[in-house]
Amino acid sequence: MSELREPVRTVTGEDEVVDLCRDLIRMDTSNYGDHSGPGERAAAEYVAEKLAEVGLEPQIFESHKGRASTVARIEGEDRSRPALLIHGHTDVVPANAADWTHHPFSGEIADGCVWGRGAVDMKDMDAMTLAVVRDRLRTGRKPPRDIVLAFLADEEAGGTYGARFLVDKHPEVFEGVTEAISEVGGFSFTVNEQVRLYLIETAQKGMHWMKLTVDGNAGHGSMIHKDNAITELSEAVGRLGRYEFPVRVTKTLRSFLDQLGDALGTELDPENMDATLAKLGGIAKLIGASLRNTANPTQLGAGYKVNVIPGQATAHVDGRFLPGYEEEFLADLDRILGPRVKREDVHADKALETTFDGALVEAMQSALQAEDPIARAVPYMLSAGTDAKSFDDLGIRGFGFAPLKLPPELDFAGMFHGVDERVPVDGLKFGVRVLDRFIDQS
């Protein structure tokens, strides 16, 4: 009698997504906003290896030593159709291990989650994308149209060495692409037992990272001194930090409030949102920041000795403006700061807003509902920015769609750049299933 053999089990995307995520987290790709980036090169090579294993021919583009991105194209069934871009970044913001429950670069599994810097921003989506693509290519399932994959450096510092470099120097790799999906969208907010909203990012604020400078007269610290640069700047920064910009209702905000109000069974007034925000749990921070322009002082600098009044004082501010309100924002800044404060941009970028319609949106909704019958996709505005801004320059319409079904108690917004960043294991597997369906319908 011939020996019975166990059937060979094919590894699926759900099987390997957790390990892929852990591998990526273990690579310290911290972005300090300078030229350093050896971790990004290691991540680019890892991604390229995983894609090459299933038959793709990935390219690695290095904009500066160590600052590397990986791009690959999957041929679709109908190559006459416009292509879809799925992009993610491999860099992360730095983390202080002493502050964390589990080491930020361990990729440890605990309490049903994968822990580590990048778990939600955005090595989870990188891993889900790799898992889905590898599974489809192993099983010979072509997408309906070409898909371009881009795993990018430097998003956390504005994308200069990643998306911006590729758009400016190698736009040919995105030939034929008209639409894209990426981070900070597709995550769930459970309203009740009948409705779970999945927030799709259709808009994002513009950016003015700026340096403020006040010049004064240097002098001895023991003297009476009425022209102190520190005093003048501190008062201006205090006014700015305490100022509440007026509520401005964008198309995206109005659509989100209409959908949320329908789910809650009440009409929502954007001018009276305190009670509503209190009901939104972990996403309240995201939604609250989409109501108005913001300007948060983040750094102060002056002086070199305790008994010397410095001749100059500086501050840095993270400014964000709503789509259509950049001029108003800058005028408000100058009025609040006053004539003594010199304002200059350190990094600036545009705001984005697209409509919540079309076949791609329908594919998102359909894929979500297939895995979660009470899912409802709704548009929202991201208070920060992503690499979608660079790709917009190529005419690529971008959405935030990195699908995750989250436990209601998880403070998802607090995971971004926060301590103890983590992503549920079940959420990763859910995302793989949704992305796979989405690609079939895209």
For each residue, the residues with C-beta under 8 A, 3 or more apart:
1:
2:
3:
4:
5:
6:
7:
8:
9:
10: 138 139
11: 15 16 135 138
12: 15 16 135
13: 16 17 128 131 132 134 135 432 436
14: 17 131 429 432 433
15: 11 12
16: 11 12 13 19 20 131 134
17: 13 14 20 21 127 128 130 131 428 429 431 432
18: 21 22 109 114 127 425 428 429
19: 16 22 23
20: 16 17 23 24 50 126 127 130 131
21: 17 18 24 25 107 114 119 123 124 126 127 423 428
22: 18 19 25 26 107 109 114 116
23: 19 20 26 27 46 107
24: 20 21 27 43 46 90 107 118 123 126 127
25: 21 22 105 106 107 114 116 117 118 119 123
26: 22 23 105 106 107 116
27: 23 24 39 42 43 46 90 105
28: 39 105
29: 37 39 40 42 43 90 91 92 118
30: 39 91 92 93 94 95 117
31: 37 40 91 92 93 94 154 155 156 157
32: 36 94
33: 156 157
34:
35: 64 65 66 67
36: 32 66
37: 29 31 40 41 64 65 66 67 68 91 153 154 161
38: 41 42 66
39: 27 28 29 30 42 43 66 90 91
40: 29 31 37 43 44 66 67 68 69 90 91 153 154
41: 37 38 44 45 62 66 67 68
42: 27 29 38 39 45 46
43: 24 27 29 39 40 46 47 68 90 151
44: 40 41 47 48 60 62 68 69 70 90 151 153
45: 41 42 48 49 60 68 70
46: 23 24 27 42 43 49 50
47: 43 44 50 51 58 70 90 126 130 151
48: 44 45 51 52 58 60 70 72
49: 45 46 52 53
50: 20 46 47 53 54 130 134
51: 47 48 54 56 58 70 72 130 133 134 149
52: 48 49 55 56 57 58
53: 49 50 134
54: 50 51 133 134 137 138
55: 52 137
56: 51 52 72 73 74 133 137
57: 52 72
58: 47 48 51 52 70 71 72 149
59: 70 71 72 173
60: 44 45 48 68 69 70
61: 68 69 70 71 165 166 169 170
62: 41 44 65 66 67 68
63: 67 68 69 153 154 160 161 162 165 169
64: 35 37 67 161
65: 35 37 62
66: 35 36 37 38 39 40 41 62
67: 35 37 40 41 62 63 64 153 154 161 162
68: 37 40 41 43 44 45 60 61 62 63 153
69: 40 44 60 61 63 90 150 151 152 153 162 163 165 166
70: 44 45 47 48 51 58 59 60 61 149 150 151
71: 58 59 61 148 149 150 151 166 170 173
72: 48 51 56 57 58 59 148 149
73: 56 83 146 147 148 149 173
74: 56 133 137 142 143 146 147 148 149
75: 79 142 146
76: 79 81 83 142 143 144 145 146 147
77: 142 143 144 145
78: 81 144 145
79: 75 76 145 146
80:
81: 76 78 144 145 146
82: 145 176 177 178 179
83: 73 76 145 146 147 148 174 175 176 177 178
84: 143 145 146 147 148 177 178 179 180 181 360 442
85: 147 148 150 174 177 179 180 181 391 396
86: 129 147 148 149 150 180 181 182
87: 149 150 151 152 163 180 181 182 387 391
88: 122 123 125 126 129 150 151 152 182 183 402
89: 122 126 151 152 153 154 155 156 159 162 163 183 387
90: 24 27 29 39 40 43 44 47 69 123 126 151 152 153
91: 29 30 31 37 39 40 152 153 154 155 156 157 162
92: 29 30 31 95 117 118 121 123 156
93: 30 31 117 121 156 417
94: 30 31 32 117
95: 30 92 99 100 104 105 117 419 421
96: 99 100 104
97: 100 103 104 105
98:
99: 95 96 419
100: 95 96 97 103 104 115 419 420
101: 110 115 420
102: 106 108 110 115 116 420
103: 97 100 106 108 116
104: 95 96 97 100 115 116 117 421
105: 25 26 27 28 95 97 116 117
106: 25 26 102 103 115 116
107: 21 22 23 24 25 26 114 115 116
108: 102 103 114 115 116
109: 18 22 113 114 115 425
110: 101 102 113 115
111: 422
112: 424 425 426
113: 109 110 119 422 423 424 425
114: 18 21 22 25 107 108 109 119 124 422 423 425 428
115: 100 101 102 104 106 107 108 109 110 119 420 421 422
116: 22 25 26 102 103 104 105 106 107 108 119 123 421 422
117: 25 30 92 93 94 95 104 105 421
118: 24 25 29 92 121 122 123 124 421
119: 21 25 113 114 115 116 123 124 415 421 422 423
120: 124 404 412 415 416 421 422 423
121: 92 93 118 183 184 415 416 417 421
122: 88 89 118 125 126 182 183 184 402
123: 21 24 25 88 90 92 116 118 119 126 127
124: 21 114 118 119 120 127 128 402 404 423 427 428 431
125: 88 122 128 129 182 183 402 431
126: 20 21 24 47 88 89 90 122 123 129 130 151
127: 17 18 20 21 24 123 124 130 131 428
128: 13 17 124 125 131 132 402 403 428 431 432 435
129: 86 88 125 126 132 133 149 435
130: 17 20 47 50 51 126 127 133 134
131: 13 14 16 17 20 127 128 134 135 432
132: 13 128 129 135 136 432 435 436 439
133: 51 54 56 74 129 130 136 137 147 149
134: 13 16 50 51 53 54 130 131 137 138
135: 11 12 13 131 132 138 139 432 436
136: 132 133 139 141 142 143 436 439
137: 54 55 56 74 133 134 140 141
138: 10 11 54 134 135
139: 10 135 136
140: 137
141: 136 137
142: 74 75 76 77 136
143: 74 76 77 84 136 146 147 439 440 442
144: 76 77 78 81 439 440 441 442
145: 76 77 78 79 81 82 83 84 442
146: 73 74 75 76 79 81 83 84 143 176
147: 73 74 76 83 84 85 86 133 143 439
148: 71 72 73 74 83 84 85 86 173 174 177
149: 51 58 70 71 72 73 74 86 87 129 133
150: 69 70 71 85 86 87 88 163 166 173 174
151: 43 44 47 69 70 71 87 88 89 90 126
152: 69 87 88 89 90 91 155 159 162 163 166 387
153: 37 40 44 63 67 68 69 89 90 91 161 162
154: 31 37 40 63 67 89 91 157 158 159 160 161 162 163 164
155: 31 89 91 152 158 159 162 163 386 387
156: 31 33 89 91 92 93
157: 31 33 91 154 160 161
158: 154 155 164 347 349
159: 89 152 154 155 162 163 164 387 389 390
160: 63 154 157 164 165
161: 37 63 64 67 153 154 157 164 165
162: 63 67 69 89 91 152 153 154 155 159 165 166 387
163: 69 87 89 150 152 154 155 159 166 167 387 390 391
164: 154 158 159 160 161 167 168 390
165: 61 63 69 160 161 162 168 169 170
166: 61 69 71 150 152 162 163 169 170 171 173 174 390
167: 163 164 170 171 174 390 391 393 394
168: 164 165 171
169: 61 63 165 166
170: 61 71 165 166 167 173
171: 166 167 168 174 175 394
172: 175
173: 59 71 73 148 150 166 170
174: 83 85 148 150 166 167 171 177 391 394 396
175: 83 171 172
176: 82 83 146
177: 82 83 84 85 148 174 180 391 394 396
178: 82 83 84 395 396 397
179: 82 84 85 360 396 397 398 399
180: 84 85 86 87 177 388 391 396 397 398 399
181: 84 85 86 87 185 360 398 399 400 401 402 438
182: 86 87 88 122 125 185 386 387 388 398 399 400 401 402
183: 88 89 121 122 125 386 400 402
184: 121 122 187 201 382 384 386 400 402 416
185: 181 182 199 200 201 380 382 399 400 401 402
186: 198 199 200 364 368 400 401 402 403 404 431 434
187: 184 198 199 402 403 404 406 412
188: 196 197 198 199 372 375 404 405 406
189: 196 197 198 199 280 281 282 283 406
190: 195 196 197 408
191: 194 195 196 197 260 263 264
192: 195 263
193: 374
194: 191 374
195: 190 191 192 263 374 376
196: 188 189 190 191 372 374 375 376 405
197: 188 189 190 191 259 260 263 376 377 378
198: 186 187 188 189 364 368 372 375 376 377 378 403
199: 185 186 187 188 189 256 283 286 378 379 380
200: 185 186 356 361 364 377 378 379 380 399 400 401
201: 184 185 204 379 380 381 382 386 399 400 401
202: 252 353 354 355 356 379 380 381 399 400
203: 250 251 252 290 323 351 352 353 354 379 380 381 382
204: 201 351 352 353 381 382 383 384 385 386 388 389 400
205: 289 290 293 294 320 321 322 323 351 381 382 383 384 385
206: 320 321 322 323 326 348 349 350 351 385
207: 318 319 320 321 347 348 349 385
208: 317 319 320 321 329 330 345 348
209: 316 317 318 319 345 346 347 348
210: 316 317 319 343 344 345 346
211: 314 315 316 343 344 345 346
212: 233 236 237 314 315 316 317 337 341 342 343
213: 233 312 313 314 341 342 344
214: 229 232 233 236 312 313 314 340 341 342
215: 229 311 312 342
216: 227 228 229 230 232 309 310 311 312 313
217: 225 227 309 311
218: 308 309 310 311
219: 223 225 308 309
220: 223 307 308 309
221: 306 307 308 309
222: 307
223: 219 220 309
224:
225: 217 219 228 309
226:
227: 216 217 232
228: 216 225 231 232 309
229: 214 215 216 232 233 302 309 310 311 312 313
230: 216 233 234 302 303 309 310 313
231: 228 234 235
232: 214 216 227 228 229 235 236 313 340 341
233: 212 213 214 229 230 236 237 300 302 313 314 315 341
234: 230 231 237 238 300 313
235: 231 232 238 239
236: 212 214 232 233 239 240 336 337 338 340 341
237: 212 233 234 240 241 297 300 315 317
238: 234 235 241 242
239: 235 236 242 243 336 337
240: 236 237 243 295 297 317 333 336 337
241: 237 238 295 296 297
242: 238 239
243: 239 240 295 332 336
244: 292
245: 292 293 294 295 329 332
246: 292
247: 270 271 273 291 292
248: 291 292 293 322 324 325
249: 253 254 270
250: 203 253 254 290 322 323 324 353 381
251: 203 254 255 353 355
252: 202 203 255 256 290 323 353 356 379 380 381
253: 249 250 256 257 270 290 291 381
254: 249 250 251 257 258 270
255: 251 252 258 259 356 378 379
256: 199 252 253 259 260 287 290 378 379 380 381
257: 253 254 260 261 268 270
258: 254 255 261 262 268
259: 197 255 256 262 263 376 378 379
260: 191 197 256 257 263 264 268 276 378
261: 257 258 264 265 266 267 268
262: 258 259 265
263: 191 192 195 197 259 260 376
264: 191 260 261 268 276 279
265: 261 262
266: 261
267: 261
268: 257 258 260 261 264 273 276
269: 272 273
270: 247 249 253 254 257 273 291
271: 247
272: 269 275 276
273: 247 268 269 270 276 277 288 291
274: 277 278
275: 272 278 279
276: 260 264 268 272 273 279 280
277: 273 274 280 284 287 288
278: 274 275 284
279: 264 275 276
280: 189 276 277 283 284 287
281: 189 284 408 411
282: 189 285 410 411 412 413 414
283: 189 199 280 286 287 412 413
284: 277 278 280 281 287 288 413
285: 282 288 289 413 414
286: 199 283 289 290 380 382 383 413
287: 256 277 280 283 284 290 291 380
288: 273 277 284 285 291
289: 205 285 286 292 294 320 383
290: 203 205 250 252 253 256 286 287 322 380 381 382 383
291: 247 248 253 270 273 287 288
292: 244 245 246 247 248 289 322
293: 205 245 248 319 320 321 322 325 328 329 332
294: 205 245 289 318 319 320 383
295: 240 241 243 245 317 318 319 320 329 333
296: 241 317 318 319
297: 237 240 241 300 315 316 317
298: 316 317 318
299: 315 316
300: 233 234 237 297 313 314 315
301: 313 314 315
302: 229 230 233 310 312 313 314
303: 230 306 308 309 310 313
304: 308 310
305: 308
306: 221 303
307: 220 221 222
308: 218 219 220 221 303 304 305
309: 216 217 218 219 220 221 223 225 228 229 230 303
310: 216 218 229 230 302 303 304 313
311: 215 216 217 218 229
312: 213 214 215 216 229 302
313: 213 214 216 229 230 232 233 234 300 301 302 303 310
314: 211 212 213 214 233 300 301 302
315: 211 212 233 237 297 299 300 301
316: 209 210 211 212 297 298 299 346
317: 208 209 210 212 237 240 295 296 297 298
318: 207 209 294 295 296 298
319: 207 208 209 210 293 294 295 296 329 333
320: 205 206 207 208 289 293 294 295 383 384
321: 205 206 207 208 293 325 326 328 329 351
322: 205 206 248 250 290 292 293 325 329 351 381
323: 203 205 206 250 252 351 352 353 381
324: 248 250 351 353
325: 248 293 321 322 328 329 351
326: 206 321 329 330 350 351
327: 330 331
328: 293 321 325 331 332
329: 208 245 293 295 319 321 322 325 326 332 333
330: 208 326 327 333 334
331: 327 328 334 335
332: 243 245 293 328 329 335 336
333: 240 295 319 329 330 336 337 343
334: 330 331 337 343
335: 331 332 338
336: 236 239 240 243 332 333
337: 212 236 239 240 333 334 341 343
338: 236 335 341
339:
340: 214 232 236
341: 212 213 214 232 233 236 337 338
342: 212 213 214 215
343: 210 211 212 333 334 337
344: 210 211 213
345: 208 209 210 211 348
346: 209 210 211 316
347: 158 207 209
348: 206 207 208 209 345
349: 158 206 207 385 389
350: 206 326 389 392
351: 203 204 205 206 321 322 323 324 325 326
352: 203 204 323 385 388 389 392 398
353: 202 203 204 250 251 252 323 324 381
354: 202 203 397 398 399
355: 202 251 358
356: 200 202 252 255 361 378 379
357: 361
358: 355 361 362
359: 362 363 442
360: 84 179 181 363 364 399 442
361: 200 356 357 358 364 365 377 399
362: 358 359 365 366 441
363: 359 360 366 367 438 441 442
364: 186 198 200 360 361 367 368 377 399 401 403 438
365: 361 362 368 369 375 376 377
366: 362 363 369 370 437 441
367: 363 364 370 371 403 434 435 437 438 441
368: 186 198 364 365 371 372 375 377 403 434
369: 365 366 372 373 375
370: 366 367 434 437
371: 367 368 375 405 430 433 434 437
372: 188 196 198 368 369 375 405 430
373: 369
374: 193 194 195 196
375: 188 196 198 365 368 369 371 372
376: 195 196 197 198 259 263 365
377: 197 198 200 361 364 365 368
378: 197 198 199 200 255 256 259 260 356
379: 199 200 201 202 203 252 255 256 259 356
380: 185 199 200 201 202 203 252 256 286 287 290
381: 201 202 203 204 205 250 252 253 256 290 322 323 353
382: 184 185 201 203 204 205 286 290 385 386 400
383: 204 205 286 289 290 294 320
384: 184 204 205 320
385: 204 205 206 207 349 352 382 388 389
386: 155 182 183 184 201 204 382 389 398 400
387: 87 89 152 155 159 162 163 182 390 391
388: 180 182 204 352 385 391 392 396 398 400
389: 159 204 349 350 352 385 386 392 393
390: 159 163 164 166 167 387 393
391: 85 87 163 167 174 177 180 387 388 394 396 398
392: 350 352 388 389 395 396 397 398
393: 167 389 390
394: 167 171 174 177 391
395: 178 392
396: 85 174 177 178 179 180 388 391 392
397: 178 179 180 354 392
398: 179 180 181 182 352 354 386 388 391 392
399: 179 180 181 182 185 200 201 202 354 360 361 364
400: 181 182 183 184 185 186 200 201 202 204 382 386 388
401: 181 182 185 186 200 201 364 438
402: 88 122 124 125 128 181 182 183 184 185 186 187 431
403: 128 186 187 198 364 367 368 430 431 434 435 438
404: 120 124 186 187 188 412 423 424 427 428 430 431
405: 188 196 371 372 426 427 430 431
406: 187 188 189 410 412 424 427
407: 410 424
408: 190 281
409:
410: 282 406 407 415 424
411: 281 282 414 415
412: 120 187 282 283 404 406 415
413: 282 283 284 285 286 416
414: 282 285 411 418
415: 119 120 121 410 411 412 418 420 421 422 423
416: 120 121 184 413 421
417: 93 121 421
418: 414 415 421
419: 95 99 100
420: 100 101 102 115 415
421: 95 104 115 116 117 118 119 120 121 415 416 417 418
422: 111 113 114 115 116 119 120 415
423: 21 113 114 119 120 124 404 415 427 428
424: 112 113 404 406 407 410 427 428
425: 18 109 112 113 114 428 429
426: 112 405 429 430
427: 124 404 405 406 423 424 430 431
428: 17 18 21 114 124 127 128 404 423 424 425 431 432
429: 14 17 18 425 426 432 433
430: 371 372 403 404 405 426 427 433 434
431: 17 124 125 128 186 402 403 404 405 427 428 434 435
432: 13 14 17 128 131 132 135 428 429 435 436
433: 14 371 429 430 436 437
434: 186 367 368 370 371 403 430 431 437 438
435: 128 129 132 367 403 431 432 438 439
436: 13 132 135 136 432 433 439 440
437: 366 367 370 371 433 434 440 441
438: 181 363 364 367 401 403 434 435 441 442
439: 132 136 143 144 147 435 436 442
440: 143 144 436 437
441: 144 362 363 366 367 437 438
442: 84 143 144 145 359 360 363 438 439
